[in-house]
Amino acid sequence: MAVSLISTLSEVVATVSDPEIVSSFTTDWTGRFTGHADVVVKPESTNQVVEVVSACAAFGAKIQIQGGNTGLVGGSIPPTKSGHKVCLVSTKSLTTILDFDEISGYLTVGAGTTLGQVQELVRAKGWDFAVDLAARDSATIGGLVSTNAGGIRVCAFGMTRRSTVGIEMVLADGQVLSNISSPLKDNTGYSVADIAIGAEGTLGIITAVKLKLIRPVSETTLFLVPAQSMDGALELLTKVQSTGHQLLAAEYVDAVTMQLILEQSNLRPLWREIPMLTLLFEVAGENVNLNFPQDSLGSSELAEKRNYWQYREIASDTWTALGKVHKLDVSVAVSDIAEFEISLQNLLSTFKGIETFGSFGHLADGNLHIEFVGPAIDDFAADYAILKLVAEFNGSISAEHGIGRAKREYLSLTRSRLDIEIGKQIKSIFDPTGLFNSGVLYVD
C-alpha cells in the first residue's frame, strides 16, 4: 500500500481527517467564505511545523495557514477547488511562552497564543501589549502579525508592526528563519524576517513572535458623546487632540449599527434618541473634564468603562447575526471621512439589492468598517463599487484585515503595478512552488 500524505503527517503531528471535523475549519466566522481541505494538522512546536512542511512539499500538497480565523477577507480559508491535496495548518497549539524579559519589556510567544492570553500574562507583571481589539480572546498573535492588525489603540500606539521586534518562520524548503534572539539594537542590513508582517501567510508559517511591551496607562477616562454629523465628530476629535491629554482611542458607531446593537443585546439606550453617531473617546488620566456637550457620558470607573465599550465592541458581531453580511474594512484620510461618508451614503442608498447598510470604526485613523446585507454572498458588485469609491479618495481597500481572497482582484485599485510586481517577486523568492496560502493576496 502506498504511503499517503495523511498517514505520513499522523506520524509526526496531531492530525484530523474526519471530513465533518475538517469542514469546521474551512468556513470563516462571517459564514461568507468556505473552502476545502483534505486534512487539518495541529503542530505544537516549530520542529513539528518543519515536518509538516517537508511532508506536504514531498507529496505536492498545498498548505493553508490558519490562526484564530477572525479575519474578514477569507485569508485563512483554503480555496474551494484545487488540483492538489490541501493541508490546513492550525497554529492554535503553538502556545509556548518562550521568553519574558520583565526588565526590558519583551515577550516571545508561540504564534497560536491569543491576544487575550498575552494581555493577561503581561498585565500581571506590570506591562501591557499595545494592540487591542474586540476579538482578543480568539485572535492569535501570529494572525495579528500576518495581517498587521490595528484595533482600537492605533491612534496611540500604531499597528502591530510597531510592536513586533522578532519573528520565527518556517520557509517552504523547511528551513527556519528567525530573528527572535537578536538584540534590540541590531543594525546589520536587511531585517529579512520582518517582511512576514502583513504578508498574510504567503511567505511561510510564523511559529513564534517577539513582542515589544508598553507600560500600562493606569488611569483613563472614557467618554460617550452624541454627534449629529461626521463633520461634528471630527471637530470633537480635534478638540480632544488639542487638550494635551493622551488620546488612547477614538471610535464611532453610526445610528443603524446602534439600533441593531440595542435590538440584539441587553444594553440600554444611552440617550432618549439614537444620535447619528455615537462617539467614544478614551484619554489618559482619571476623571478628566473635556467640556463635552451636557448630554455626554463619562467615567473612570473600570466596570462602567467596560460596559460602555460593549456598545462598540459588539458592533461587528451584531451585523454578523443578520446572516450573510458583506463586511468591508477600508481607510481614507481623516480629513476626508466626512466627504467620503456622504458619497458612501449616496452610493449604497441607491444600489440595487442592498437592504440595510451601516458603519462603525476608528475615527482617529480614518478606518471605517462598512457592513451591508441584501446581495448574495458571492455577489461582489457593491463591494467593488465601494472599493472604487475608496480609490477615488486615495484611500486603502484594506485598513487592517488584509487582502485575503476577497480583495485580490481589486488590489490594483490602490497599489501600483510596480508595487504588485515587486511583491510577487518576493513571494517567488520565499515560496517558489506556491506552497503557502495559494490565491491569498495575489492572483495566482
C-alpha positions as CSV (number, residue, x, y, z in Angstrom):
1,M,0.0,0.0,0.0
2,A,1.4,3.4,-1.0
3,V,2.2,5.7,1.9
4,S,-0.3,8.6,1.9
5,L,0.1,12.2,3.0
6,I,-2.3,11.8,5.9
7,S,-0.6,8.7,7.3
8,T,2.8,10.5,7.0
9,L,1.5,13.6,8.8
10,S,-0.2,11.5,11.5
11,E,3.2,10.1,12.5
12,V,4.6,13.5,13.4
13,V,1.7,15.7,14.4
14,A,-1.8,15.7,15.7
15,T,-3.9,15.1,12.6
16,V,-7.6,15.4,11.8
17,S,-9.0,13.8,8.7
18,D,-12.7,13.3,9.5
19,P,-14.5,15.3,6.8
20,E,-17.1,16.6,9.2
21,I,-14.5,18.0,11.7
22,V,-12.2,19.3,8.9
23,S,-15.2,21.2,7.5
24,S,-15.4,23.2,10.7
25,F,-12.1,24.7,9.8
26,T,-13.0,25.6,6.3
27,T,-15.6,28.3,6.9
28,D,-14.8,31.7,8.2
29,W,-16.6,33.2,11.2
30,T,-18.7,35.5,9.0
31,G,-20.0,32.5,7.1
32,R,-19.3,34.2,3.8
33,F,-16.1,32.3,2.7
34,T,-15.9,28.5,2.5
35,G,-13.2,26.1,1.1
36,H,-11.9,22.6,1.1
37,A,-9.1,20.9,2.9
38,D,-8.2,17.2,3.0
39,V,-6.6,17.2,6.4
40,V,-6.0,19.5,9.4
41,V,-2.8,19.4,11.5
42,K,-2.2,21.0,14.9
43,P,1.5,21.3,15.4
44,E,2.7,22.1,18.9
45,S,6.3,23.0,18.1
46,T,8.4,24.6,15.4
47,N,10.0,21.2,14.7
48,Q,6.6,19.7,14.0
49,V,5.8,22.5,11.6
50,V,9.1,21.7,9.8
51,E,8.0,18.1,9.5
52,V,4.6,19.1,8.1
53,V,6.1,21.5,5.6
54,S,8.5,18.8,4.4
55,A,5.8,16.2,4.1
56,C,3.5,18.5,2.1
57,A,6.3,19.5,-0.2
58,A,7.2,15.9,-0.8
59,F,3.6,14.9,-1.6
60,G,2.9,18.0,-3.8
61,A,0.2,19.2,-1.3
62,K,-0.6,22.9,-0.7
63,I,-0.7,24.4,2.8
64,Q,-3.4,26.7,4.2
65,I,-2.3,28.5,7.4
66,Q,-5.0,29.4,10.0
67,G,-4.8,31.1,13.3
68,G,-7.9,32.3,15.1
69,N,-9.9,32.6,11.8
70,T,-11.2,36.0,12.8
71,G,-10.5,37.8,9.5
72,L,-13.0,39.4,7.1
73,V,-11.5,38.5,3.7
74,G,-11.2,34.7,3.6
75,G,-7.4,34.8,4.0
76,S,-7.4,31.8,6.4
77,I,-9.8,29.7,4.3
78,P,-8.5,27.3,1.6
79,P,-9.8,27.6,-2.0
80,T,-12.9,25.6,-2.9
81,K,-11.3,23.9,-5.9
82,S,-7.7,22.8,-6.2
83,G,-5.8,20.3,-8.3
84,H,-3.7,19.5,-5.2
85,K,-4.2,17.9,-1.8
86,V,-4.7,20.7,0.8
87,C,-3.3,20.6,4.4
88,L,-4.7,23.2,6.7
89,V,-2.2,24.0,9.4
90,S,-3.8,25.3,12.5
91,T,-1.3,27.3,14.6
92,K,-3.6,27.4,17.7
93,S,-1.5,24.8,19.6
94,L,1.7,26.9,19.3
95,T,1.2,28.5,22.6
96,T,4.6,28.1,24.4
97,I,5.8,31.1,26.3
98,L,9.4,31.1,25.1
99,D,10.8,34.1,27.0
100,F,9.6,37.0,29.1
101,D,12.1,39.8,29.8
102,E,10.3,41.5,32.6
103,I,13.1,44.1,33.0
104,S,13.1,45.4,29.4
105,G,9.6,44.5,28.5
106,Y,9.8,41.9,25.7
107,L,7.7,38.8,25.4
108,T,8.4,35.9,23.0
109,V,5.4,33.6,22.5
110,G,4.2,30.9,20.1
111,A,2.1,32.2,17.2
112,G,-1.0,30.5,18.4
113,T,-1.1,32.4,21.7
114,T,-4.2,34.6,21.7
115,L,-4.1,38.4,22.3
116,G,-6.2,37.9,25.4
117,Q,-3.7,35.4,26.8
118,V,-0.8,37.8,26.2
119,Q,-2.7,40.6,27.9
120,E,-3.5,38.5,30.9
121,L,0.1,37.4,31.2
122,V,1.9,40.7,30.9
123,R,-0.6,42.8,32.9
124,A,0.0,40.6,35.9
125,K,3.7,41.7,35.7
126,G,3.1,45.4,35.3
127,W,3.3,45.5,31.5
128,D,0.8,45.8,28.7
129,F,0.6,45.0,24.9
130,A,-0.2,48.0,22.7
131,V,-2.6,46.3,20.3
132,D,-6.1,45.7,21.4
133,L,-9.3,44.6,19.6
134,A,-12.7,43.1,20.2
135,A,-11.7,39.6,19.1
136,R,-8.9,39.4,21.7
137,D,-9.9,36.0,23.0
138,S,-9.7,34.3,19.6
139,A,-7.3,36.3,17.5
140,T,-3.8,34.8,17.6
141,I,-0.5,36.7,17.8
142,G,0.6,35.0,14.5
143,G,-2.6,36.2,12.9
144,L,-2.1,39.8,14.2
145,V,1.4,39.8,12.7
146,S,0.4,38.2,9.4
147,T,-2.3,40.9,8.8
148,N,-0.5,43.8,10.6
149,A,-3.7,44.2,12.7
150,G,-4.8,47.5,14.1
151,G,-7.6,47.7,16.5
152,I,-8.8,50.4,18.9
153,R,-5.5,51.9,20.0
154,V,-3.7,52.6,16.7
155,C,-4.0,56.4,17.3
156,A,-1.9,56.0,20.4
157,F,0.5,53.1,19.7
158,G,0.3,52.2,16.0
159,M,-0.3,48.9,14.2
160,T,1.0,45.5,15.1
161,R,4.2,46.2,13.1
162,R,5.3,48.8,15.7
163,S,5.1,46.2,18.5
164,T,6.8,43.3,16.7
165,V,10.6,43.1,17.1
166,G,11.2,39.4,16.1
167,I,9.7,36.6,14.1
168,E,10.4,32.9,13.7
169,M,9.1,31.4,10.5
170,V,9.3,28.1,8.7
171,L,10.0,28.5,5.0
172,A,8.9,26.4,2.0
173,D,12.1,24.4,2.0
174,G,11.8,23.6,5.7
175,Q,14.4,26.0,6.9
176,V,13.7,28.2,9.9
177,L,14.2,31.9,9.5
178,S,14.4,33.7,12.9
179,N,15.5,36.9,14.5
180,I,13.7,36.4,17.8
181,S,17.1,36.1,19.6
182,S,18.6,39.2,18.1
183,P,19.5,42.0,20.5
184,L,17.3,45.1,20.4
185,K,19.9,47.2,18.6
186,D,20.9,45.1,15.6
187,N,21.7,47.3,12.6
188,T,23.2,44.6,10.3
189,G,21.4,45.1,7.0
190,Y,18.0,43.9,5.8
191,S,15.7,42.6,8.6
192,V,14.5,39.8,6.4
193,A,12.1,38.1,8.8
194,D,10.2,41.3,9.3
195,I,8.8,41.0,5.7
196,A,6.4,38.5,7.1
197,I,4.5,41.3,8.8
198,G,1.4,41.9,6.8
199,A,2.3,39.2,4.3
200,E,-0.9,37.2,5.2
201,G,0.9,33.9,5.5
202,T,2.1,33.8,1.9
203,L,5.8,33.6,2.6
204,G,5.9,31.0,5.4
205,I,4.4,29.8,8.6
206,I,5.0,32.1,11.6
207,T,5.7,29.9,14.6
208,A,6.8,32.5,17.2
209,V,6.9,36.2,17.7
210,K,8.9,38.6,19.9
211,L,6.7,41.4,21.1
212,K,7.6,44.8,22.5
213,L,5.5,45.7,25.5
214,I,4.5,49.0,27.0
215,R,3.8,50.2,30.5
216,P,0.0,50.4,31.0
217,V,-1.8,53.6,31.3
218,S,-3.1,53.1,34.8
219,E,-5.9,55.6,34.9
220,T,-8.1,56.6,32.0
221,T,-11.4,58.4,31.3
222,L,-13.9,57.1,28.7
223,F,-16.5,59.5,27.2
224,L,-19.5,58.6,25.1
225,V,-20.6,61.6,23.1
226,P,-23.5,62.0,20.7
227,A,-22.9,63.7,17.3
228,Q,-25.3,64.6,14.5
229,S,-22.7,64.7,11.7
230,M,-19.3,63.4,10.8
231,D,-18.1,67.0,10.5
232,G,-19.2,67.5,14.1
233,A,-17.5,64.3,15.1
234,L,-14.2,65.4,13.6
235,E,-14.5,68.8,15.3
236,L,-14.8,67.0,18.6
237,L,-11.8,64.8,17.7
238,T,-9.7,67.9,17.0
239,K,-10.8,69.3,20.4
240,V,-9.7,66.2,22.3
241,Q,-6.4,66.1,20.4
242,S,-5.7,69.8,21.3
243,T,-6.2,69.4,25.0
244,G,-2.8,67.7,25.6
245,H,-4.3,64.6,27.1
246,Q,-3.0,61.4,25.5
247,L,-5.7,60.0,23.2
248,L,-5.9,56.2,23.6
249,A,-9.0,55.6,21.4
250,A,-11.4,57.5,19.2
251,E,-14.2,55.3,17.9
252,Y,-17.6,55.8,16.3
253,V,-20.8,53.8,15.8
254,D,-23.5,55.0,13.3
255,A,-27.2,55.1,14.1
256,V,-28.1,52.0,12.0
257,T,-25.5,49.9,13.8
258,M,-26.5,51.3,17.2
259,Q,-30.2,50.4,16.5
260,L,-29.1,46.8,15.8
261,I,-27.0,46.7,18.9
262,L,-29.9,47.8,21.1
263,E,-32.3,45.3,19.4
264,Q,-29.9,42.3,19.8
265,S,-28.3,42.9,23.2
266,N,-29.3,43.7,26.8
267,L,-27.6,47.1,26.5
268,R,-29.8,50.0,27.4
269,P,-30.2,53.1,25.2
270,L,-27.7,55.8,26.1
271,W,-30.0,58.6,25.2
272,R,-33.7,59.1,24.5
273,E,-33.0,59.2,20.8
274,I,-30.2,57.4,18.9
275,P,-27.8,60.1,17.5
276,M,-26.5,59.9,14.0
277,L,-23.1,59.0,15.5
278,T,-22.1,57.7,18.9
279,L,-18.5,58.6,19.7
280,L,-16.2,57.0,22.2
281,F,-13.1,58.9,23.3
282,E,-10.7,57.4,25.9
283,V,-7.9,59.6,27.3
284,A,-5.2,59.1,29.8
285,G,-6.0,60.4,33.3
286,E,-8.6,59.9,35.9
287,N,-11.8,62.0,36.0
288,V,-10.7,64.2,33.1
289,N,-13.0,67.0,32.2
290,L,-13.0,67.9,28.5
291,N,-16.1,70.1,28.5
292,F,-18.1,67.9,26.1
293,P,-21.8,68.7,25.5
294,Q,-24.0,68.4,28.5
295,D,-25.6,65.1,27.5
296,S,-22.3,63.3,27.1
297,L,-21.4,60.4,29.4
298,G,-18.1,59.8,31.0
299,S,-16.4,57.6,33.6
300,S,-13.1,56.5,35.0
301,E,-14.7,53.6,36.9
302,L,-13.5,50.2,35.4
303,A,-16.8,48.3,35.4
304,E,-18.6,51.3,33.9
305,K,-15.9,51.7,31.2
306,R,-16.2,48.0,30.3
307,N,-19.9,48.4,29.9
308,Y,-19.6,51.5,27.7
309,W,-17.0,49.7,25.5
310,Q,-19.6,47.0,24.7
311,Y,-21.5,49.5,22.6
312,R,-18.5,49.5,20.2
313,E,-17.0,46.0,20.6
314,I,-20.1,44.0,19.7
315,A,-20.9,46.0,16.6
316,S,-19.3,43.6,14.1
317,D,-21.0,40.5,15.8
318,T,-24.3,42.4,15.7
319,W,-24.1,42.7,12.0
320,T,-23.0,39.1,11.6
321,A,-26.1,37.9,13.4
322,L,-28.2,39.2,10.5
323,G,-26.9,36.4,8.2
324,K,-24.6,36.5,5.2
325,V,-23.2,40.0,5.7
326,H,-20.8,41.9,3.4
327,K,-18.0,43.4,5.6
328,L,-15.5,45.9,4.2
329,D,-12.5,47.3,6.1
330,V,-11.2,50.4,4.4
331,S,-9.5,53.7,5.2
332,V,-9.3,57.2,3.9
333,A,-7.5,60.3,5.2
334,V,-9.1,61.5,8.4
335,S,-9.8,64.9,6.8
336,D,-11.8,63.1,4.1
337,I,-14.0,61.0,6.3
338,A,-17.0,63.3,6.2
339,E,-17.0,63.8,2.5
340,F,-16.4,60.1,1.9
341,E,-19.3,59.2,4.2
342,I,-21.7,61.4,2.2
343,S,-20.5,59.7,-1.0
344,L,-20.9,56.3,0.6
345,Q,-24.4,57.0,1.7
346,N,-25.4,58.2,-1.8
347,L,-23.9,55.1,-3.3
348,L,-25.4,52.5,-1.1
349,S,-28.8,54.1,-0.7
350,T,-29.4,53.7,-4.4
351,F,-27.5,50.5,-5.0
352,K,-29.8,47.7,-6.3
353,G,-30.2,44.8,-3.8
354,I,-28.9,46.4,-0.7
355,E,-31.4,46.2,2.1
356,T,-29.5,47.7,5.1
357,F,-26.1,49.2,5.5
358,G,-24.2,51.0,8.2
359,S,-20.7,51.6,9.5
360,F,-18.5,51.9,12.6
361,G,-14.8,52.3,13.1
362,H,-11.7,54.1,14.2
363,L,-12.3,57.8,13.8
364,A,-8.7,59.0,14.6
365,D,-7.1,56.9,11.9
366,G,-9.7,57.0,9.1
367,N,-10.6,53.3,9.3
368,L,-14.2,52.5,8.5
369,H,-15.9,49.1,8.8
370,I,-18.7,49.1,6.3
371,E,-21.4,46.5,6.6
372,F,-24.4,45.7,4.4
373,V,-26.9,42.9,3.7
374,G,-29.0,42.1,0.7
375,P,-26.8,40.9,-2.1
376,A,-25.8,37.2,-2.3
377,I,-22.6,36.3,-0.6
378,D,-20.9,35.7,-4.0
379,D,-22.2,39.0,-5.4
380,F,-19.3,41.4,-5.2
381,A,-20.8,44.2,-7.3
382,A,-21.5,46.5,-4.3
383,D,-18.2,45.6,-2.7
384,Y,-16.3,46.6,-5.9
385,A,-18.3,49.9,-6.1
386,I,-17.3,50.8,-2.6
387,L,-13.7,49.9,-3.1
388,K,-13.6,52.0,-6.3
389,L,-15.0,54.9,-4.3
390,V,-12.2,54.4,-1.7
391,A,-9.7,54.5,-4.5
392,E,-11.2,57.8,-5.7
393,F,-10.4,59.2,-2.3
394,N,-6.8,57.9,-2.4
395,G,-7.6,55.5,0.4
396,S,-6.8,51.9,1.1
397,I,-9.1,49.0,0.3
398,S,-7.8,47.2,3.4
399,A,-7.0,49.1,6.6
400,E,-6.3,46.2,8.9
401,H,-7.7,42.8,7.8
402,G,-5.6,42.3,4.7
403,I,-6.5,41.3,1.1
404,G,-7.1,37.6,1.6
405,R,-9.1,36.0,-1.2
406,A,-11.9,38.6,-1.2
407,K,-9.9,41.6,-2.5
408,R,-7.1,40.1,-4.5
409,E,-8.8,41.0,-7.8
410,Y,-9.1,44.7,-6.7
411,L,-5.6,45.2,-5.3
412,S,-4.6,47.3,-8.3
413,L,-7.2,49.9,-7.3
414,T,-4.9,51.3,-4.6
415,R,-1.5,49.7,-5.2
416,S,0.7,50.5,-8.2
417,R,1.7,47.9,-10.9
418,L,5.4,48.2,-9.8
419,D,4.4,47.6,-6.2
420,I,2.4,44.5,-7.0
421,E,5.1,43.1,-9.3
422,I,7.8,43.5,-6.6
423,G,5.5,41.8,-4.1
424,K,5.1,38.8,-6.5
425,Q,8.8,38.6,-6.9
426,I,9.3,38.5,-3.1
427,K,6.7,35.7,-3.0
428,S,8.5,33.7,-5.6
429,I,11.8,34.0,-3.7
430,F,10.4,32.8,-0.4
431,D,7.9,30.3,-1.9
432,P,8.8,29.4,-5.5
433,T,6.3,26.5,-5.7
434,G,3.4,28.3,-4.2
435,L,3.2,26.0,-1.2
436,F,1.6,28.5,1.2
437,N,-1.8,30.2,1.1
438,S,-2.3,29.8,-2.6
439,G,-4.6,32.6,-4.0
440,V,-4.2,34.8,-1.0
441,L,-3.1,38.4,-1.5
442,Y,-2.2,37.9,-5.2
443,V,-4.0,36.2,-8.0
444,D,-2.1,33.0,-8.9
